[in-house]
Amino acid sequence: MNLPNDEFFERQWYLHNTGQFTNDNHFGIPDADIDAPEAWDITTGNDDIIVAVIDEGITDNHPDLPSSRQIRLPGSNMAAPYDGFNNPNDPSPAFTDEKGHNHGNGCAGIIAASWNHEGVAGIAPNCNIMPIKITYAPSPITTLADAINFAVTNNADIINCSWYFNSSNSNLYPIILSSINNAISNDIDIVFCAGNTANHVNNNNGYVGFPANSNSDLISVGASDRNNNQANYSPNSTYNLDLVAPSHSSYFIQITGEAQNIWTIDVPGNLYGDNPYTNGYINDIP
């Protein structure tokens, strides 16, 4: 079995669940994971594969995701006019609040963090990441479509979009639908999160949000948990979910005693700590 040697790999139960302790004072159920070691016996990816991460930005030359494995392109900061971080060629996270806008780093770390004796282990550590920076608000909807089209134009093989709108309207924004169709017609796999709209303990089954509900040819992803159960916030759907992947069980405001327990990379030097892995778990990626 091919296992990484990274410092916090043991905390990454979602990759290899042995029933180990998680950071929220719980233990998982063995094999409630994605069977990453079994996949790693086949491949750990290769540098011909480019994964575009359309999100809040990725730290340049992160200790666990060096510049040599990032495809950082001119014009990749779509958020430049809107978030106060105005270099259109630098898709790095902004530091405009105490969370450091780490969501993009979090996604990229799960996908492709290096196997390098430190930090966490990525699922595909030999693939490259293309950071494309957006801001969820107040940027116009056109920037999201532009970001998807940018990834297509620059030869991404996979596009990861861990964001959604609080709407079940599958035709909410035609301009985004057009950009999704552009990706699909170019044989690019485009992945959207289903959304965090449910609260099952309060009998709210939620809904798959836009754009995950908009096209049967994209990949819509919901969330399971450390016990192989449906995550409390992950919506039900009979036709708009393609797969689920491990995440935290619930938000603490939904179920007392629950907390975030997905370990990934953080923004070095942000207000949560100087260690790029301190508090490196994230709370809203299904």
C-alpha positions in Angstrom: 0.0 0.0 0.0 1.4 3.3 -1.1 1.1 5.8 1.8 2.5 9.4 2.0 4.8 10.4 4.8 3.4 13.9 5.4 3.2 15.2 9.0 -0.6 15.5 9.1 -1.6 12.6 6.9 -2.9 10.7 9.9 -5.5 13.5 10.3 -6.7 13.0 6.8 -9.3 10.4 7.6 -11.2 11.2 4.5 -8.3 9.7 2.4 -7.6 6.7 4.7 -10.0 6.1 7.6 -8.7 3.6 10.1 -11.1 4.8 12.8 -8.6 7.4 14.0 -9.2 10.4 16.1 -10.4 13.5 14.4 -9.7 17.1 15.6 -13.3 17.5 16.9 -13.0 14.8 19.6 -14.6 12.0 17.5 -13.4 8.9 15.9 -14.3 7.6 12.4 -15.4 4.3 11.1 -12.7 2.3 9.3 -12.9 2.6 5.5 -15.4 5.6 5.5 -13.1 7.3 3.1 -12.3 7.6 -0.7 -9.9 4.6 -0.7 -7.1 6.9 -1.7 -4.3 4.3 -1.0 -6.0 1.8 -3.4 -6.0 4.5 -6.0 -2.4 5.5 -5.3 -1.3 2.0 -6.1 -2.5 2.7 -9.6 -1.5 6.4 -10.0 -0.8 9.6 -8.1 -1.5 11.7 -11.2 1.0 13.2 -13.6 2.1 16.7 -14.6 0.3 16.6 -17.9 -3.0 17.0 -16.0 -4.0 20.6 -15.1 -6.8 21.2 -12.6 -8.2 24.7 -12.6 -9.4 25.7 -9.1 -11.9 28.6 -9.5 -12.1 30.0 -6.0 -10.8 32.7 -3.6 -7.2 32.3 -4.7 -4.1 30.1 -4.0 -0.9 31.1 -2.2 2.0 31.5 -4.5 4.8 29.1 -3.7 3.0 27.6 -0.8 5.3 25.1 1.2 2.9 22.3 0.2 2.1 23.6 -3.3 5.2 25.2 -4.8 5.1 27.5 -7.8 6.6 24.7 -10.0 3.2 23.0 -9.7 1.0 26.0 -10.2 0.0 27.3 -13.6 -0.3 31.0 -12.6 -1.4 33.0 -15.7 -1.8 36.6 -16.6 -5.4 37.7 -16.1 -6.2 34.9 -13.7 -7.3 37.2 -10.9 -10.9 37.8 -11.9 -11.6 39.4 -8.5 -9.1 42.2 -9.0 -11.6 45.0 -9.5 -13.8 43.9 -6.6 -11.9 42.6 -3.6 -9.3 45.3 -3.0 -6.5 43.0 -4.2 -6.0 44.7 -7.5 -3.3 42.9 -9.4 -5.1 41.1 -12.3 -2.2 38.7 -12.8 -1.9 37.5 -9.2 -4.5 34.9 -8.1 -3.3 34.9 -4.5 -5.7 35.0 -1.5 -6.6 38.4 -0.1 -6.1 39.2 3.6 -9.3 41.2 4.1 -10.7 39.3 7.1 -9.6 37.0 9.9 -10.1 33.8 7.8 -7.6 35.0 5.1 -10.0 33.8 2.3 -8.5 30.3 2.5 -11.2 28.4 0.5 -9.1 28.2 -2.6 -6.1 26.9 -0.8 -8.3 24.4 1.0 -9.6 23.0 -2.3 -6.1 22.9 -3.9 -4.6 21.2 -0.9 -7.1 18.4 -1.0 -6.6 18.0 -4.7 -2.8 18.2 -5.0 -0.8 19.0 -1.9 2.8 17.7 -2.3 4.1 14.6 -0.6 7.1 16.2 1.0 7.3 15.1 4.7 5.4 18.1 5.9 1.8 19.3 6.0 -0.9 17.3 4.3 -1.0 14.9 1.4 -2.9 15.7 -1.8 -5.0 13.1 -3.7 -3.1 13.8 -6.9 0.3 15.2 -5.9 1.8 15.0 -9.3 -0.9 17.0 -11.1 -0.7 20.8 -11.6 -3.1 23.4 -10.3 -4.3 26.4 -12.2 -5.5 29.1 -9.8 -8.3 31.3 -11.1 -9.4 33.8 -8.5 -13.0 34.9 -8.0 -14.8 36.6 -5.1 -18.3 35.4 -4.2 -19.5 39.0 -3.7 -19.9 41.7 -4.9 -18.3 40.7 -8.2 -20.8 40.5 -11.1 -22.0 37.1 -12.4 -20.1 37.6 -15.6 -16.8 37.1 -13.7 -17.8 33.5 -12.8 -18.5 32.8 -16.4 -15.3 34.5 -17.5 -13.4 32.3 -15.0 -14.7 29.1 -16.5 -14.1 30.3 -20.0 -10.5 31.3 -19.0 -9.9 27.7 -17.8 -11.1 26.4 -21.1 -9.0 28.8 -23.2 -5.9 27.9 -21.2 -6.3 24.1 -21.6 -7.4 23.0 -18.2 -8.2 19.3 -18.1 -10.5 19.5 -15.0 -12.3 22.5 -13.6 -13.1 22.5 -9.9 -15.9 24.9 -8.7 -16.6 24.5 -5.0 -19.3 27.2 -4.9 -23.0 27.5 -5.6 -26.0 29.9 -5.4 -28.7 29.6 -2.8 -31.3 28.7 -5.5 -32.7 25.5 -6.9 -33.4 27.3 -10.3 -31.4 25.3 -12.8 -31.6 28.2 -15.3 -30.6 30.9 -12.9 -27.8 32.5 -14.9 -27.7 31.7 -18.6 -24.3 33.2 -19.0 -22.9 30.7 -16.5 -24.7 27.9 -18.3 -23.1 28.9 -21.5 -19.6 28.8 -20.0 -20.3 25.3 -18.5 -21.5 24.1 -22.0 -18.3 25.6 -23.4 -16.2 23.5 -21.0 -18.2 20.3 -21.6 -18.1 20.7 -25.4 -14.3 20.9 -25.1 -14.2 17.6 -23.2 -13.3 19.1 -19.9 -14.6 17.6 -16.7 -16.2 20.4 -14.7 -17.1 19.7 -11.0 -19.5 21.6 -8.8 -20.5 21.2 -5.2 -24.1 20.3 -4.6 -24.4 22.9 -1.8 -24.8 23.0 1.9 -28.5 23.7 2.0 -29.9 20.9 4.2 -30.3 20.4 7.9 -31.5 16.9 8.3 -31.8 16.9 12.1 -34.4 19.6 11.6 -36.2 17.8 8.8 -34.8 20.0 6.1 -33.6 17.9 3.1 -32.3 20.9 1.2 -31.8 21.1 -2.5 -29.0 20.9 -5.0 -28.1 24.4 -5.8 -27.2 26.1 -9.1 -25.1 25.4 -11.1 -24.7 21.8 -9.9 -28.3 21.2 -10.8 -28.0 22.7 -14.3 -26.5 20.2 -16.6 -26.4 16.4 -16.5 -23.0 16.3 -18.1 -21.2 18.2 -15.2 -20.2 16.4 -12.0 -22.3 17.3 -9.0 -20.8 16.3 -5.6 -22.5 16.0 -2.2 -21.0 15.1 1.2 -20.7 12.0 3.4 -19.1 12.0 6.8 -16.5 10.0 8.9 -19.2 7.4 9.6 -20.2 6.9 6.0 -23.5 8.7 6.7 -24.9 11.6 4.7 -23.5 14.9 6.1 -26.2 16.8 7.9 -26.0 19.8 5.5 -25.7 17.8 2.3 -29.0 17.9 0.2 -31.1 15.0 -1.0 -31.7 14.5 -4.7 -32.9 11.8 -6.9 -31.2 13.0 -10.1 -28.9 15.9 -9.5 -26.2 14.1 -7.5 -23.4 12.2 -9.2 -21.4 11.2 -6.2 -20.6 12.1 -2.6 -17.3 12.5 -0.9 -16.2 12.7 2.8 -16.5 15.9 4.6 -17.4 17.1 8.1 -20.6 15.7 9.7 -22.3 18.9 10.5 -22.0 22.6 11.3 -21.7 23.1 15.1 -24.8 25.4 14.9 -26.8 22.4 13.6 -25.5 19.6 15.9 -23.8 20.5 19.2 -20.4 18.9 19.5 -19.6 18.8 15.8 -17.0 20.8 14.1 -14.8 21.0 11.0 -12.5 18.0 10.5 -11.1 18.2 7.0 -7.4 18.9 7.1 -5.8 20.7 4.2 -3.5 23.7 3.5 -3.9 27.1 5.1 -2.8 30.6 4.2 0.7 31.1 5.7 0.9 34.0 8.1 -2.8 34.7 8.3 -4.4 35.8 11.5 -5.2 32.2 12.4 -1.4 31.4 12.8 1.9 31.4 11.0 1.9 27.7 10.4 0.5 27.0 6.9 -1.3 24.0 8.3 -2.5 25.5 11.6 -6.3 25.2 11.8 -6.0 23.9 8.3 -9.3 22.2 8.3 -12.1 23.7 6.3 -15.8 23.9 6.9 -17.7 24.2 3.7 -16.2 22.0 1.0 -18.4 19.0 0.3 
